[in-house]
Amino acid sequence: MPSQNRAPIRTFLRALVSAYSGAEPTRALIFGAALMAAIAIVDWQVKPNVSLGFLYLFPMLLMAPYLDRAEIVTLATLATILREAFGPFPWDASAGPRIILVLLAFLGAGLWVSELFRSRKQADEHLSQMQQEVKLRQEMEEQMRVLIETSPAAILTADEQGKILLSNAAAHRLLGFEDGPLAGKSIATFLPVIDHTLYSGGESDRFRTMLESKGYRRNGEVFLARIWFSTYRTGSGPKLAAIVSDASEDLRDRSEAGLHSALSTSRILVGAVSHEVRNFSAAAAVVHANLARFPGLRESDDYKALGTLVEGLTKIASARAPLAPECAPAGVDLHAVLEELRIVVEPSFLESETDIQWDVAPQLPPVRGDHHRLLQVFLNLAQNSHRAMQGQERRRLSISAAIEGDWTVVRFRDTGPGARLSDRLFEPFQPGADGSGLGLYVSRAMIRAFDGDLRYEPQPAGSCFVVHLAPFGGELSGA
């Protein structure tokens, strides 16, 4: 068929399908049934008798898109019967082939329109789905762009040569490029530690990690960079994506906190040594005084030298460092301290298959103390229990916190072998201790510096250490 003859057919089909797209199935079926009935009545009444059977194609085309195959076969059969019943064709030997051809024509037209409609419907649904996916992708890309641009952390990507491809505003500020472009610069100039990861070949060299290393700003200033980065491959080669933050302030805080903790511990240790030296110097002074009873010994140069040494030792011991904190104690949220303790100790307990149970009262008042020192004390007690339970068949540490009278009491109860020489647990330089022999002594000194106390409660099995914490801003009636 020439192309100019097919053009009207294609136009008719597009119009037909478009009409189907906006039609309602119930209305189309009712109208089609009414049209088929009207054609049958007109075919029956028209005189002289002429064939109007071809008109049944129109209700077939109208109703077929909303029917399944079995219903189309039924409708085509009905149209064929009506055509033969009211048509002028004789019932002779040619009736059989004619009926079959007419049935096939109606059936073919109905099935063809049905499949055409279904194909168009699927194409419309697929197009609508693709449009929704494109819209969703655009929204996600917009959200990601806003997130990256407004992120306080520097985000950048680099190619296989280490050249920066994309960077957000935070990256420009971090690296000192507020007034200039960062794209095209070498990442090795600013973050040397991750530059070499782009040059390792092989399909298996994809990894992600986090590290801290030196970073350099545009003006040469050094800062501590905390970097989360990952490598990936594209069609143009390996790429790297990195999130960078300035951890210099955290490093200063950690260093100052470490120095403060070391100085505090040193004062406690000096106090412990001074206490022991003072006891020895007092005993030496008594012995020195007793030696004066012997005739002639008082005038001895050695006796006088010994007196000078005892006096100097007494002065040194009297100049002991105070155990009280440098600043006034603050109100500490015990829930926050215990949550940090949980984060720190639970991984090691799970790794060693040791149970740890928490029983913390929901409402606990602020306690007198220092957040970091309380955490150090709790961590020391938890680690002591963890070491003591190694080798035990049943390993469980129970940590509870509750209010008892005027005090907030935290208990560390374990299923270890129990403490030996419990009356000497808090003496410094314990022989046979796992560590330095100062952990419990220093821990109790820290707690007592805030008007609290650390005690040991004997148990039928295992050990139990009890921390009494004073209320912040309240008066105590006694422990």
SVG drawing of the C-alpha trace seen along z (x, -y; Angstrom):
<svg xmlns="http://www.w3.org/2000/svg" viewBox="-39 -37 120 64">
<polyline fill="none" stroke="black" stroke-width="0.4" points="0.0,0.0 1.5,-3.4 2.6,-5.6 0.2,-8.4 -2.7,-5.9 -1.4,-4.7 -1.3,-8.2 -5.1,-8.6 -5.2,-5.2 -2.4,-6.1 -4.2,-9.4 -7.5,-7.5 -5.7,-5.0 -4.0,-7.7 -7.3,-9.5 -9.0,-6.3 -6.4,-5.4 -6.5,-9.0 -10.2,-8.7 -9.8,-5.4 -7.3,-7.0 -9.8,-9.5 -12.9,-7.2 -14.6,-5.6 -14.9,-1.8 -18.5,-1.5 -19.7,-4.3 -17.9,-2.9 -19.4,0.6 -22.9,-0.7 -22.6,-2.9 -21.1,0.0 -23.9,2.4 -26.5,-0.3 -24.8,-0.9 -24.8,2.8 -28.5,3.1 -29.3,0.1 -27.4,1.5 -29.3,4.8 -32.7,3.1 -31.9,0.9 -30.5,3.9 -33.7,5.8 -36.1,3.0 -34.3,1.7 -36.1,2.6 -35.0,3.7 -32.8,6.0 -29.2,4.9 -26.2,5.9 -25.3,3.5 -23.1,6.1 -19.9,4.2 -21.3,1.6 -20.7,4.0 -17.0,3.3 -17.6,-0.1 -19.1,1.3 -16.4,4.0 -13.7,1.3 -15.4,-0.7 -15.8,2.2 -12.8,4.4 -10.2,2.4 -12.2,3.0 -12.8,6.8 -10.6,9.8 -10.0,12.3 -12.9,14.6 -15.3,11.7 -14.0,10.5 -14.6,13.9 -18.2,13.9 -18.8,10.4 -17.4,11.3 -19.7,14.4 -22.7,12.3 -21.9,9.8 -21.6,12.6 -24.9,14.1 -26.7,10.8 -25.2,10.1 -26.3,13.4 -29.7,13.2 -30.7,9.9 -28.6,9.9 -29.7,10.8 -27.3,13.7 -28.9,17.1 -28.2,20.2 -26.6,22.4 -23.3,24.2 -21.4,20.9 -22.8,19.9 -20.2,21.9 -17.1,20.3 -18.7,16.9 -19.6,17.1 -16.1,18.2 -14.5,15.4 -16.8,12.8 -16.2,14.2 -12.4,14.1 -12.7,10.5 -14.7,9.3 -12.4,11.3 -9.2,10.0 -10.4,6.4 -11.3,6.8 -8.1,8.5 -6.0,6.0 -7.6,3.0 -7.4,4.6 -3.7,5.3 -3.1,1.8 -4.9,0.3 -3.0,2.4 0.3,1.5 -0.5,-2.2 -1.6,-1.9 1.6,-0.2 3.6,-2.8 1.8,-5.6 2.4,-3.9 6.1,-3.3 6.4,-6.9 4.7,-8.2 7.0,-6.0 10.0,-7.3 8.8,-10.9 8.3,-10.2 11.8,-8.6 13.3,-11.6 11.4,-14.0 12.4,-12.0 16.1,-11.9 16.0,-15.6 14.6,-16.3 17.2,-14.0 20.0,-15.7 18.7,-19.0 18.5,-17.9 22.0,-16.4 23.3,-19.6 21.7,-21.7 23.0,-19.2 26.5,-19.3 26.6,-23.1 25.2,-23.8 27.3,-21.1 29.7,-22.4 32.2,-19.7 34.3,-20.1 33.3,-17.7 35.4,-17.2 36.1,-14.7 39.3,-14.1 40.2,-12.3 42.9,-9.7 45.6,-12.4 44.7,-13.8 43.1,-16.9 40.1,-18.3 36.9,-18.0 34.1,-19.3 34.1,-21.0 31.6,-22.7 31.7,-26.1 33.0,-24.5 36.0,-23.0 36.8,-26.5 36.8,-27.9 38.8,-25.1 41.5,-25.3 41.6,-29.1 40.0,-29.5 37.1,-31.9 38.1,-34.2 39.3,-31.7 38.4,-28.4 39.5,-25.1 38.7,-22.9 41.8,-21.7 44.1,-22.1 46.2,-19.0 44.8,-17.3 48.3,-16.4 49.0,-20.0 46.4,-20.1 46.0,-16.4 49.1,-14.4 48.1,-11.3 45.2,-10.4 46.8,-11.3 48.6,-8.0 45.4,-6.0 44.4,-7.1 47.5,-5.5 47.0,-1.9 45.7,0.1 43.4,3.1 39.7,3.6 40.0,4.7 41.5,1.4 38.2,0.0 38.0,-0.9 36.7,-3.4 38.3,-4.4 38.7,-7.2 42.0,-8.7 43.6,-11.8 46.6,-13.4 48.2,-16.8 46.5,-19.1 47.7,-22.3 45.8,-25.5 46.4,-27.7 48.7,-29.9 50.7,-27.0 49.0,-26.9 49.0,-23.3 45.9,-21.8 44.8,-18.4 42.5,-17.0 39.9,-14.3 39.2,-12.6 36.5,-10.1 37.2,-9.0 36.4,-6.3 37.6,-5.4 35.4,-4.3 35.6,-3.6 33.9,-5.2 34.2,-4.9 36.9,-7.5 39.0,-5.9 39.3,-5.8 37.9,-8.6 38.0,-9.6 35.4,-11.3 36.4,-12.8 34.7,-14.5 37.2,-16.6 36.9,-18.5 39.3,-20.5 40.0,-18.5 42.7,-21.0 40.3,-22.2 39.6,-18.6 43.3,-17.9 43.9,-21.0 41.0,-19.9 42.3,-16.4 45.8,-17.6 44.6,-20.0 42.3,-17.4 45.2,-14.8 47.5,-17.3 44.9,-18.3 44.3,-14.6 48.0,-13.9 48.6,-16.8 45.6,-15.8 46.9,-12.2 50.4,-13.4 49.1,-15.5 47.3,-12.5 50.4,-10.3 52.6,-13.0 50.0,-13.2 50.2,-9.4 54.0,-9.5 54.0,-12.4 51.7,-10.6 54.0,-7.6 57.1,-9.8 55.5,-11.7 54.8,-8.5 58.5,-7.4 59.8,-10.9 57.7,-10.9 59.0,-7.5 62.6,-8.6 62.1,-11.7 61.0,-9.5 64.1,-7.3 66.3,-10.4 64.8,-11.7 65.4,-8.4 69.0,-8.3 69.6,-11.6 69.3,-9.6 72.7,-7.9 75.5,-9.9 77.7,-11.8 75.7,-10.9 73.9,-14.3 77.2,-16.1 78.1,-13.7 78.3,-15.2 76.5,-12.2 73.7,-12.7 73.4,-16.3 73.5,-15.3 70.8,-12.8 68.6,-15.4 69.1,-17.7 68.1,-15.0 64.9,-14.1 63.9,-17.8 64.4,-18.2 62.4,-15.1 59.6,-16.3 59.5,-19.6 59.3,-17.9 56.5,-15.6 54.5,-18.5 54.5,-20.3 52.3,-17.7 50.0,-18.5 46.3,-19.0 43.9,-16.3 41.1,-18.8 40.2,-19.8 41.5,-23.0 38.1,-24.4 34.7,-24.2 32.8,-21.0 30.0,-21.3 26.7,-19.5 27.2,-16.3 24.5,-14.5 25.1,-10.9 23.0,-9.5 25.4,-11.1 28.5,-9.7 27.0,-6.2 26.0,-6.4 29.6,-7.3 30.8,-4.5 28.5,-2.1 29.9,-3.2 33.5,-2.7 33.2,0.7 30.5,2.6 32.6,3.6 35.3,5.2 32.8,7.0 30.9,8.4 34.2,9.4 35.2,11.5 31.6,12.9 31.1,11.2 27.6,10.0 27.0,6.5 23.7,5.4 22.5,1.9 20.0,0.9 19.9,-2.9 17.0,-4.7 15.2,-7.0 15.3,-10.0 18.7,-10.9 19.6,-14.3 22.8,-16.1 25.8,-15.0 28.8,-16.9 31.9,-16.2 33.6,-16.4 32.3,-14.6 35.7,-13.3 37.0,-12.2 33.8,-10.3 34.1,-8.6 37.7,-7.6 36.7,-6.2 33.8,-4.2 36.0,-3.0 38.7,-1.8 36.1,0.2 34.6,1.8 38.0,2.8 39.0,4.2 35.9,6.4 36.5,7.4 40.1,8.5 39.0,10.3 36.3,12.4 38.6,13.7 38.8,17.5 35.5,17.7 32.8,19.9 30.1,17.3 31.0,13.7 28.6,10.9 29.0,7.3 25.9,5.5 26.0,1.7 23.2,0.1 22.5,-3.5 19.8,-4.6 19.1,-7.1 19.7,-5.9 18.9,-8.5 20.8,-11.7 23.3,-9.9 23.3,-8.7 24.8,-5.3 26.4,-3.5 27.3,0.2 29.6,2.4 28.9,6.0 30.7,8.8 30.9,12.6 34.6,12.8 36.6,14.7 36.2,11.8 38.8,9.5 41.6,10.7 42.7,8.7 39.6,6.5 40.7,4.4 43.8,3.2 42.2,2.7 42.5,-1.1 46.1,-1.2 48.6,-2.5 51.3,-0.3 49.5,2.9 51.8,6.0 50.5,8.4 48.2,5.8 47.5,6.2 48.5,2.6 50.4,0.0 48.6,0.8 47.2,-2.8 43.9,-2.5 41.6,-2.0 43.6,-4.4 43.4,-7.2 39.8,-6.5 38.8,-6.8 40.8,-10.0 39.0,-11.5 35.6,-10.6 36.5,-11.9 37.7,-15.2 34.0,-15.8 32.7,-14.8 31.8,-11.3 33.3,-7.9 34.3,-4.6 33.7,-1.5 33.9,2.3 30.9,4.4 31.8,8.1 29.7,10.6 29.1,14.3 30.5,14.6 32.2,12.0 33.0,8.4 31.0,5.3 32.3,1.7 30.0,-1.1 30.4,-4.7 28.6,-7.2 28.1,-10.6 27.0,-13.7 24.1,-15.7 25.0,-19.0 23.9,-22.0 22.5,-20.0 23.4,-19.3 24.4,-15.8 23.1,-14.1 25.9,-11.4 26.9,-8.4"/>
</svg>
